[in-house]
Amino acid sequence: MPPYVQPASLIPATEPTRLRTLYRYEILNTTPEPIFDDYVALAAQLFNLPISLISLVGAEDVFFKANVGLPGLESVPRADSLCSAAVLEDTAIAFPDLEQERCNLVNPAVAEVAGLRCYAGAPLRMPEGENIGTMCVIGREPRVFTPTEHDLLARLAGLVSQTIELRARLLTPGRPEPWEQAQRELQGYLHESSTLARYLAARTNGAAFFSDDVLQTVNRRLDIIDQALRRLLR
């Protein structure tokens, strides 16, 4: 896997288009929703890390649509969040040890004060081709992320992106039922995947990451979620 090359700026050349895409989905600064909470819970389990976030990167701030492991944190300034760097990329990026390798684009003091040591984030890419946020996992100890785990995180980010697209299609003022029904269906699949993740973690004695054959089992469960999303989006 090629080394991560940090961009020159947190603000991409396509920023106006990217922000228009974000605002079109009308999800920025909205209240928590169960389906997104379940995605971060699953990610934390799969990566055996204490923190997982779904972020939405606005013009000035990074808003956390879902958050496990950092209770009470709803948003941070854009210049303070590693998600602001991850949203600039086409693939997942990782910082195995933030004390050894820092992102020069963001304020390192925030991670230091919070005791954060490792980070991996994958962009939420929408059908328009713009990234509106990230799916990330974070730990308080140094942690190497394997290429297979990069792929897994990108896979989860893709499912979250599809779910945001589905939310925009189904959630209309005064008629929340279609979106609520879709959430319940997807939650059922996510809960099954979460149960599998707990079982696999126990079987591997809490290993920092799963072997490739175990990840193939996880991916088969994620295939089911992907198929359900594709059907609901038709």
C-alpha positions as CSV (number, residue, x, y, z in Angstrom):
1,M,0.0,0.0,0.0
2,P,1.5,3.4,-1.0
3,P,2.4,5.8,1.8
4,Y,-0.1,8.5,2.7
5,V,0.8,11.8,1.1
6,Q,-0.7,14.7,3.0
7,P,-2.4,17.4,0.9
8,A,-1.4,21.0,1.1
9,S,-4.7,22.3,2.4
10,L,-7.8,21.1,4.3
11,I,-10.0,22.9,1.7
12,P,-10.2,21.0,-1.6
13,A,-10.6,22.7,-5.0
14,T,-14.1,21.3,-5.2
15,E,-15.2,22.7,-1.8
16,P,-18.2,24.7,-3.1
17,T,-19.6,21.6,-4.9
18,R,-18.8,19.3,-2.0
19,L,-20.7,21.6,0.4
20,R,-23.7,21.8,-1.9
21,T,-23.8,18.0,-2.0
22,L,-23.6,17.8,1.8
23,Y,-26.4,20.4,2.3
24,R,-28.6,18.6,-0.3
25,Y,-28.9,15.6,2.0
26,E,-30.2,17.8,4.9
27,I,-28.4,15.6,7.5
28,L,-25.9,18.1,9.0
29,N,-26.6,19.0,12.6
30,T,-29.6,16.6,12.9
31,T,-30.4,14.5,15.9
32,P,-29.1,11.0,16.4
33,E,-30.8,8.2,14.5
34,P,-30.6,4.5,15.5
35,I,-29.2,3.1,12.2
36,F,-26.1,5.3,12.2
37,D,-25.5,4.5,15.9
38,D,-25.6,0.8,15.0
39,Y,-23.0,1.4,12.2
40,V,-20.4,2.9,14.6
41,A,-21.1,0.2,17.2
42,L,-20.4,-2.4,14.6
43,A,-17.2,-0.7,13.4
44,A,-15.9,-0.4,17.0
45,Q,-16.6,-4.2,17.5
46,L,-15.0,-5.2,14.2
47,F,-11.8,-3.2,14.7
48,N,-11.7,-4.0,18.5
49,L,-11.3,-0.2,19.2
50,P,-13.1,1.9,21.7
51,I,-14.1,4.8,19.4
52,S,-16.0,5.0,16.2
53,L,-17.6,8.1,14.5
54,I,-19.6,9.0,11.5
55,S,-18.6,12.5,10.7
56,L,-20.0,15.2,8.4
57,V,-17.5,17.8,7.4
58,G,-19.1,21.2,7.1
59,A,-17.6,24.6,6.1
60,E,-16.3,25.4,9.6
61,D,-17.0,22.4,11.8
62,V,-17.1,18.6,11.8
63,F,-20.4,17.3,13.0
64,F,-20.7,13.8,14.4
65,K,-23.8,12.1,13.3
66,A,-23.0,9.0,15.3
67,N,-20.5,8.5,18.1
68,V,-19.4,5.6,20.2
69,G,-16.6,6.1,22.7
70,L,-16.6,9.9,23.0
71,P,-19.8,10.7,24.8
72,G,-21.1,14.2,24.7
73,L,-19.0,15.2,21.7
74,E,-21.2,16.6,18.9
75,S,-18.9,18.6,16.8
76,V,-15.4,20.1,16.7
77,P,-13.8,22.9,14.6
78,R,-12.7,21.6,11.2
79,A,-9.1,22.4,11.9
80,D,-9.1,20.1,14.9
81,S,-10.4,16.9,13.4
82,L,-8.5,14.2,11.5
83,C,-11.8,13.6,9.6
84,S,-11.2,16.9,7.9
85,A,-8.1,15.2,6.3
86,A,-9.7,11.9,5.6
87,V,-12.6,13.5,3.7
88,L,-10.1,14.7,1.1
89,E,-9.1,11.2,0.1
90,D,-10.5,8.6,-2.3
91,T,-9.6,5.7,0.0
92,A,-9.1,5.0,3.7
93,I,-6.2,6.6,5.4
94,A,-4.6,5.6,8.7
95,F,-2.3,7.0,11.4
96,P,-1.0,4.0,13.4
97,D,0.7,6.1,16.0
98,L,-0.2,9.8,16.2
99,E,2.8,10.5,18.5
100,Q,5.1,9.3,15.7
101,E,3.2,10.5,12.6
102,R,1.0,13.5,12.8
103,C,-1.3,15.0,10.3
104,N,0.1,18.5,9.5
105,L,-3.3,19.8,8.4
106,V,-5.0,19.6,11.8
107,N,-4.2,20.8,15.4
108,P,-2.3,17.9,17.1
109,A,-3.1,19.1,20.6
110,V,-6.7,18.0,20.4
111,A,-5.8,14.3,19.9
112,E,-3.1,14.6,22.5
113,V,-5.4,16.0,25.2
114,A,-8.0,13.4,24.4
115,G,-5.4,10.6,24.6
116,L,-6.0,9.4,21.0
117,R,-3.1,7.4,19.5
118,C,-4.4,5.8,16.3
119,Y,-6.9,6.8,13.7
120,A,-8.3,5.3,10.5
121,G,-11.0,7.0,8.4
122,A,-12.7,6.3,5.1
123,P,-14.6,8.9,3.1
124,L,-18.4,9.0,2.7
125,R,-18.6,9.3,-1.1
126,M,-22.0,10.1,-2.5
127,P,-23.3,9.3,-6.0
128,E,-22.4,12.8,-7.2
129,G,-18.8,11.9,-6.6
130,E,-18.2,14.2,-3.6
131,N,-17.1,13.2,-0.1
132,I,-19.3,14.7,2.6
133,G,-17.8,13.0,5.7
134,T,-16.1,9.9,7.0
135,M,-16.5,6.7,8.8
136,C,-13.6,6.3,11.3
137,V,-12.3,4.2,14.1
138,I,-9.9,5.5,16.8
139,G,-7.9,4.0,19.6
140,R,-6.0,5.1,22.7
141,E,-3.0,2.8,21.9
142,P,-0.8,2.5,18.8
143,R,-2.4,0.2,16.2
144,V,-1.3,-1.0,12.8
145,F,-4.1,-1.2,10.2
146,T,-3.8,-4.0,7.7
147,P,-4.6,-3.5,4.0
148,T,-7.6,-5.8,4.5
149,E,-8.8,-3.6,7.3
150,H,-8.5,-0.5,5.1
151,D,-10.8,-2.3,2.6
152,L,-13.2,-3.2,5.4
153,L,-13.4,0.4,6.7
154,A,-14.0,1.6,3.1
155,R,-16.7,-1.0,2.8
156,L,-18.5,0.2,5.9
157,A,-18.2,3.8,4.7
158,G,-19.9,2.8,1.5
159,L,-22.8,1.3,3.3
160,V,-23.1,4.4,5.4
161,S,-23.1,6.6,2.2
162,Q,-25.9,4.4,0.7
163,T,-27.9,4.7,3.9
164,I,-27.6,8.5,3.8
165,E,-28.8,8.4,0.2
166,L,-31.7,6.2,1.3
167,R,-32.6,8.6,4.1
168,A,-32.8,11.5,1.7
169,R,-35.2,9.6,-0.5
170,L,-37.5,8.3,2.2
171,L,-37.6,11.0,4.9
172,T,-40.1,13.6,4.0
173,P,-41.8,16.2,6.3
174,G,-44.8,14.8,8.1
175,R,-44.2,11.3,6.8
176,P,-41.4,9.6,8.7
177,E,-42.8,6.0,8.4
178,P,-41.0,4.8,5.2
179,W,-37.6,5.9,6.7
180,E,-38.4,4.4,10.1
181,Q,-39.4,1.1,8.4
182,A,-36.2,1.0,6.3
183,Q,-34.2,1.7,9.5
184,R,-35.7,-1.2,11.3
185,E,-35.0,-3.6,8.4
186,L,-31.4,-2.5,8.2
187,Q,-30.9,-2.6,11.9
188,G,-31.9,-6.2,11.9
189,Y,-29.1,-7.0,9.5
190,L,-26.6,-4.9,11.5
191,H,-27.6,-6.5,14.8
192,E,-26.9,-9.9,13.2
193,S,-23.5,-8.7,12.0
194,S,-22.8,-7.3,15.5
195,T,-23.6,-10.7,17.1
196,L,-21.3,-12.3,14.6
197,A,-18.5,-9.8,15.4
198,R,-18.8,-10.6,19.1
199,Y,-18.6,-14.3,18.5
200,L,-15.6,-13.9,16.2
201,A,-13.9,-11.7,18.8
202,A,-14.4,-14.3,21.5
203,R,-13.2,-17.0,19.2
204,T,-10.0,-15.1,18.4
205,N,-9.4,-14.2,22.0
206,G,-9.9,-10.5,21.4
207,A,-7.2,-10.2,18.7
208,A,-6.5,-6.7,17.5
209,F,-7.7,-7.7,14.1
210,F,-9.2,-10.7,12.4
211,S,-7.5,-13.0,10.0
212,D,-8.4,-12.9,6.3
213,D,-10.7,-15.9,6.5
214,V,-12.6,-14.4,9.4
215,L,-12.9,-11.1,7.5
216,Q,-14.4,-13.1,4.5
217,T,-17.1,-14.2,6.9
218,V,-17.7,-10.6,8.0
219,N,-17.8,-9.5,4.4
220,R,-20.5,-12.0,3.6
221,R,-22.7,-10.4,6.3
222,L,-22.0,-7.0,4.9
223,D,-23.0,-8.3,1.4
224,I,-26.5,-8.9,2.8
225,I,-26.7,-5.3,4.1
226,D,-25.5,-4.0,0.7
227,Q,-28.1,-6.0,-1.2
228,A,-30.8,-4.7,1.1
229,L,-29.7,-1.1,0.5
230,R,-29.6,-1.6,-3.3
231,R,-33.1,-3.1,-3.2
232,L,-34.5,-0.2,-1.0
233,L,-32.8,2.4,-3.3
234,R,-34.4,1.0,-6.5
